[in-house]
Amino acid sequence: IEPHMLFNTLANLQGLIAIDPQQASAMLDHLIQYLRATLSATRAESTTLAQEFAAAEAYLGLMAVRMGPRLAYRCVLPADLRGARLPVMLLQPLVENAIIHGLEPKIEGGTVTVEASARAGLLEICVSDTGLGLPDTQAAAKGTGVGVSTTRERLQALYGPRAALTLVPAQPHGVQARLTLPLETA
């Protein structure tokens, strides 16, 4: 849990209580869901795709209250992939990056889409945003950021060459982070 995000959320919540109690209540609900999902995940070695999506949706819900109409999001998880196993908190850094680097600095905001699919024994998870895009295509594609680097290191340690994280420009603008790993079920 990023302390900066938590403190900003609590400050926003404090401000909303007086001016918009209904929005404050919605934000508090999202915060509770997010904390429940992320704190329980830190005690496990693996999780299900349904749990990862629940944490991502709670985070995106929080950000939607904070950013207002500047943020739209959608999560697409096919029912047959809900039980797929993966390392905990693998998806979260990618969703946070889409917000922090893509949409928050963009005046008009945009959309984040989180989508899972399976083919040929592989699980593919895409986090796409319509944000600012990659500042320097070659440097960004290498994933010099901490979240991307850490995710790649975890994938390499757990799956070797059978897994990958790629970053590519999204069309017409933004970034697509694509996680590919072996499809494992419980």
Helices and strands as residue ranges (DSSP letters): H 3-19, H 21-41, E 46-48, H 49-67, G 68-70, E 71-76, G 79-81, E 84-87, H 92-97, I 98-103, E 110-119, E 122-129, H 137-141, H 146-159, G 160-162, E 164-169, E 175-182, E 184-185
